[in-house]
Amino acid sequence: MRKLLVHTGVYICVAVGVMMFHLVHLSMKNYTPDFVTRRGTFSHADVKPAGTTDAAEKFWLTVHNQSGFSVECGLLIPRRSGQRFPAVIVLGGKDTGKNAVDFVFDIDEVIVAAPDYGYQPKPKYSIPEFLADVPDIRRALLDMVPAVMLLTDYLAQRPDVDTTKLVLVGYSFGAPFVPAILRLDRRFDAAFIVYGGGELKGLIRHNVRRYHGPLAAEMMGWMGKLLLAPLEPMRSISAVAPIPLVMINGTEDEQIPLENAEQLFDAAREPKKMIWLESKHVHPRNLALTRTIIRTLRDELVRLGILPASRHEQGQSPSASSRRLLLDSGEVPHEL
């Protein structure tokens, strides 16, 4: 029995060692060639009507490359025709994905595309369930980089898109993808990281600890750090410049600690701007906060020359210095 236990212990140690070696190898690999190959060459797009609003027409969009890779998206097109519009790609929360277009309120001057995530997350996980799904989760997350590049290829060939005014927005779950994408794709004219931060290990550990305790949090933090290394915002944030970067974060955010947001902002190069809102983490059910974020984004797009100042000055979007936020706290934003 003792000999069996010794042999079992040796096998476990070897297995753990092999797994850790593999994880470290994955974390150190250069994924740029993989991302470029996965993106491939744009082939065609399927566009299906999905409804209308007063301001825009909604579509379900599937973009294909010549190798069979595809990305599903929500798409909003202004109902006004005969002109070219700025295009905004929105990387939403894990529960919204392509449905993020349903939370773009009062927009009639930009084309909005929101790619879906290739993995449907469960409402919650046990540790064994999460470990079993890790390969699929990792593949889907890494695929977001080539997916956005392919989506940008599609938008760039549309006659109603102004290719000098392309914007990338990532919020909450979608925020960490922004630096990794911009490191490879330089076609964007502005970038927004909304309710996001840097240092994935710390972010994962912080959020797992809220539900599963410190031991699981530490293990998941290290695993996330190694498996998601290509998406680590701290790796790529300095490469965003000279594309203008705006970060919007909540002072009471329970999911993104203030120090993680500041760490990412400090590592970014100019031009950059941080806006703090007195709020908790963004959530689809908090429509007041969503509207406030959209107004803040519109303000910044006007400041950056992406949207015309004339509509802004006519009272359709009050300035950040004069408005009060429609949040539970009723406070105003302040800049860092």
N, C-alpha and C positions, 0 to 999 in steps of 0.2 A: 504493500500500500504506500509506504513511504517513497519507494522508488517511482511509483506511478505519479505521485504528487509532484516529485521533483521534475520528472519528464514533462508533466503538464505545465508546470511553471515555466520551464525552459521554452516550450512551444509558444506559450502566451507571450513571453518576453520577445521572442523572435518575431512573432506576428505583429506585435505592437511596434517593434523597431522597423520592420519592413514598411508598415503603414506610415509611420512618421517620416521615413526617408522619402516615400512616394509623395507625401503631402509637401514636404520641403522642396522637393524637385518641382512640383507643380507651381509652388509659390514663386520660384525663381525663374521660371520659364518666360521667354519673350513671346507674348501672344500676338504681337502685331501682324506677323504673317498669317496666323490663323484667322484673325479678324478680317483681314483684307480678302483672303480666300473665301471665307464664309459669306461676305457681302456679295462677291461675284459681280456680274454685270446685269444691270436692270433689263428685264425682259418685257413684262407687261403688268397691267393692273386690272383687277376686277372691282367695279364700283357699283354698289347697290343703294338705291334711295332708302332712307330710314326715317323720313319725317322732315318737317319744316318748323321754323320759328318765325317770329316777326322779322328777325335780322338775318337769318341764315338758313341754308338747306343742309340737312344732316345725311351722311352716307356711311355705309360700312365699306371699308376699303381693304383689299388684299393685294399686296405688292409682291411680285415674283421676280426672282432672278433666273438666269439661264441654267442654273444648276439644280433647281428645285427648291431652294430655300425661299421662304415667304414670310411675310409679317402682316398680321391683321391689325387694322386700325379703325378708330372712329375719325370722321372727317367733317368739318364744318366749312361751308363755302358761303361767303356773303351773298345775299340775294341781289345786291346791286351788281350789274354787269358792265362790261365795256372798259374795264381798267385792271391794272395789276395791283395785287395786294401783298403786303408783308405776309410771311408764313411763319407760324409758331408751332414747333413740335413740343408737346407736353408729355412728360414722363410722370404719370400719376402715382397714387398710392397702390399698394399691393391688391386692394379690393376694388379699385376702379379701373386701372388699365385703359383699354380703349374707350370705356365709358366716361373717362375724364372730360370728354367734350360736352357731357351733359351738365358740367359744373362751370362752364365758361359763359357767364352771364353778361348780357348787354354788350355783346361784341358784334359789330357789323362792318369792321374795317380791316380784319385780318382773316387769313385762312388758318384754321387750327387742325392739326393732326395729332392723334394720341395713339401710339402703338400699344398693343396688348402684350402682356407677359405670357411666355410660352408654358408657364406652369401655373396651375390653379391652386393657390395655397389653401390649406385647411384652416378652419376657424381657430384651432389650437392643436398642439402636438404633445404627445408624450415623447420622451427622449428616444425610445426605440423606433417610433414612427418617423421622427425627424431623420434619424440616421439612415433609415431605409430609403428615404426620399432624397437624400443628399445628392446623388449623381444627377437626378433629373432637375433638381433645383439649381445646381451649379451650371448645368448646360443651358438652362433657360435664362439665367442671369447673365452669363457671358454672351449669349446670343443677342442681348439687347444692344450691344455696341455695333455689330454689323447690321442689325435690324434698323437702327436709326440711320446709319449711313445709306442703306438701301432705300429707306423712306425718303431721305433727302434727295437721292437720285431721282426718285419719282417726282417730288415737288419741283425740282429744278427744271424739269422738262415740261411742266404745265405752263401754258401761255398766260394764265392769270396770276402767276406767282412772280413777284418782284425779287429776283435772286440776289439783289443787293441788300435785302432786308430779311434775312433769315434769323430766327431766334430759337434758342434751345432753352426750355424750362424744365427743371426737375424738382418735384416737391415730395417731401416725406420719403417713402420707399424709393422713389425715382431720383432723388437728389444725388446719391453717390455716382450715378452713371455719367453725370454731366462732364466732370473733368476727364474721365477715361475716353469719352467720345470726342471731346474737343482736342485731345492730344493727337488724334488721328485725322479728324475731319475739320479742316480750317475754313469751311465755307460759311460759317455762322458769323453774324454781325453783332450779336449780343447773347449773353448767357445769364441765366438766373438759377440760383440754388435756393430753394425755398424750404425752410424747416429741415435743414440738413446739416451735417457736420463731418468732421474727419476722424480718422483712426477707428476703423471698423471693429477691431478687437474690443475696444472700450465701449463702443456703441452696442454691440451684440451682448457683451457681458452685462452692461447696465440694464438692458431690456429683458434678458433672460432672468436676471436676478429678481426682477419684480414678480415673477411667477414661479420660479423653480429653485431658488436658493443659490448660495454662493458657489457651491461645488459644481453644479451643472452650468452656472454662468461662466465660470473660469474655463471649463472644458469647451463649451460652445464658442466662447470668445477666441480661444486659440485655434479651434477648427475653422471658424469663419475667417480668421486672419490668414490662414494658410490657403484655404480653398478659394477665397475671393480676392487674393492678392492682386490680380490684374485690375480689379475694380476699386482698389483702395484710393480714395480721393486724394490722400496726402502724396501719393506717388505722382499724380498728374496735374495737381492744381496749379503749380508754377508754370505749366506749359499752356495754360489758358490764354494768358496775355500774348499779344495786345488786344485780344477780343475783350470788350468791356464785360466785367463780371459784377453782378449785383446779388448779394445774399440777403434774404429776409428770414428772420428767426423770431421765435417767441421767448420772452423773458421768463415765462413760467412753464416752458416746454418740459413735460415729464418724460419724453422719449429721447430728446436730443439735449444732453447737458450743455449748459452755457459754455463750458470750457472746450467742448468738442467743436462747437460752432466757431468760437474765437480762434482755436488752433488752425482750423481750415482757412479762415479769413486771413490770419497772419501769414500763412504760407503762400497765399496768392500774391501775384505781382500786380502793380498798377497797369491799367485803370481798374479800380475796384471800389465798391461801396457796400456798406453794411447798414441795413435798416432793422431796428428792433421793434416788434409789436408786443404790447402788453397782452399776452395770451398764452394759453396752453397749446398743445400740439394741434395741427390742422386735422380736421376730421370732416368727412362728407356731410355729416348731420349738422355741423355748425355752419349754416349757410351765411350767417352774418360775418363770420371770419373769412369765409371764402370770398364773399363780395368785397371785403376790405382788401384782401390780398390782390384781387383782380384790379381794384382801383389803384393800388400801390404799383402793380406791374404796369398799368397804363401810364401812370405818372412818369415812371422810369423810361418807358418806351418813347414818350414824348421828349424827355430830356436827352435821350440818346439819338433823337432824330429818326427813329423807326416809324413813329406815328406823327402826323401833322399837328402842330401846336394850335391851329385854328379851331378845330373841334374841341380840343381840351380847354381853350380859353373861353369858349362860349358856354361854359358851365356844365358840360356833359361829364366832366370828371374833376372834382374839386382838388385843389393842390394839397399836398401832404402837410404843408405848414398851417392850413386853415381848417381842415376837417377834423372831426372827432370820430374815432373808430367805433363801429357798431359791434363792440365786444362786451362780454360780461363785465369787464373791468371798467369800460368807458374811458380808457386812457388814450393818449395820443402816441404815435410812433416816435422814436428818437433814433438818431443815427450815431454810429460809432466812428 
